[in-house]
Amino acid sequence: MTDISTPRNEQRTTGRKLVVLSPTVNIAVMTSALEAVGMDVVVASQYGGAVPPEKMDTADAIVFDRLQMMVVADTSPAALAVMDELMKRGVILSVEDEGYVYAIGAPALHPSQREYLDGYRAGVNGLIDHLLTGGARAATQGYTSEGCARGERPSGVREGRPGHELHEPGTRPLDQGKMTWGLNAIGIEKSPYTGRGIRVAILDTGLDSNHPDFRGRKIVSQSFVPRETVQDVAGHGTHTAGTACGPQSGARGPRYGVAYEAELFIGKVLGGPQGSGQDGWIMNGINWALSNGCRVISMSLGSEAPPSNWYRMLGERALRENAILVAAAGNASQRSRGYIARTGSPANVETILAVAALDSNLRVADFSSGGKIDIAGPGVDVYSSWPLPSGYNTISGTSMATPHVAGVIALMMQADPHASARQIWQRLQASARRLNLAATDVGAGLVQAPVSARTEPEEPIGKQSASAPTSPSAPGQDSLVESGRGQPPSAREPSTR
């Protein structure tokens, strides 16, 4: 699949290392040990939790003390010797290669296929327009050449009559009236919640700050991409931010935003017109989001990498900070041809919520990856905001399903502000609309907006198991480890559905 696999002209790893530290590490002492061999060490808390991209580019080691993780660029013999010693002492739990991540859009078509399908659709739409409107032409929503260039699919879906009921898989699709089919499908009209008081971070390609639907709204933003501002040049981030936290009423078209009163934090972690980045940029964005009190972190991004202990521990440590990481499952499948790809990274670890995509008939999208799936959301022909001048676009992907789920989580957190992140995760799955589809395709089912508060205590998600064991400290090594901070966090085992 072209949208989340590594381009042929890029290596699969950056040459840097991703390091998971023991939760009992003494950051100051460890930093001194690294600096003693000449390493330039940067600590995230010195910059308010957001390391400047230029520092990420030049430093030998970047320590995210809040996450108890670091990125190491210096692979000199002296640096490796220190890291080896730290691992022997149990200060370092694991070391992995840093890889590339990409915005997850809809699968790209070959130009000849697109030309044929566009022409075919235009003919069919023209005939339908003629029959239904007596010859009056109905405009398609958000059809832009920029979106096509990125492999995103303009839908050709038109606004329909409001008031239609939800149908079972395989029957006619939902119409769009006052709100998108996706918002109808998740029951947003029945929910009294707006996301007020909940901070939601969108880690993506940024946001079009000039968009009329976000103008005048308080938005906290930060770019983690070297030499780029937060301004969105890809469109992907503006679209996902719109679905998760767009306005109750846009400048035009149906309502498309779920948690329209949530506090919006935009972290640009993917750069360029195609939307690509590095794992370290994601770590920087998550550290920033948690430092700012964000409880929902939406990531419509990924790669075809296998499950990573680094991402598993990242999700676990976010949960311990009462936040949920939500990620797109990936679009690598071709189900119509009998091929179902495995869920991509980082959604393929058990501590990060994996989101699959459904179409308006509540069937799993042809492109939606499967395997480790927690829940599903609307992800085909999704209308949302887009950078000017077009303003709006209708595209498909598990990227589009993910912010639907992130927005609903914000509503649930508003409904019960005292519930833990683990309780919210469990409620999200317990309240999902069950579908006659495999759990490996849609998880617990279609995400549903909350209609009332729930305050009764619940059991945490799944069982708890030890993560990576730490080696006991040898005599004279206690200065590297702080006492009284408990054992390493445990990771959630996959829940049984």
Secondary structure, DSSP 8 states (H G I E B T S, - for coil): -TTTS--TTS-SEEEEEEEEE-TTB-HHHHHHHHHTTT--EEEGGGGTT---HHHHHH-SEEEETTTTEEEE----HHHHHHHHHHHHTTSEEEEEEEEEEEE-------HHHHHHHHHHHHHHHHHHHHHHHTT-----SS--HHHHHTT----------S------TTS-----SSB-HHHHHTTGGG-----TT-EEEEEES-B-TT-TTTTTS-EEEEE-STT--SB-SSSHHHHHHHHHH--SS-SSSSB--SSTTSEEEEEE--BTTTTEEEHHHHHHHHHHHHHTT-SEEEE-EEBS----HHHHHHHHHHHHTT-EEEEE--S--BGGGTB--B--BTTTSTTSEEEEEE-TTS-B-TT--BSS--EEEE-SSEEEE-STTT-EEEE-SHHHHHHHHHHHHHHHHHH-TTS-HHHHHHHHHHTSB--SS-HHHHTT-B----SS---S----SS-EE--S------TT-GGGB-SSS-S---EE-----
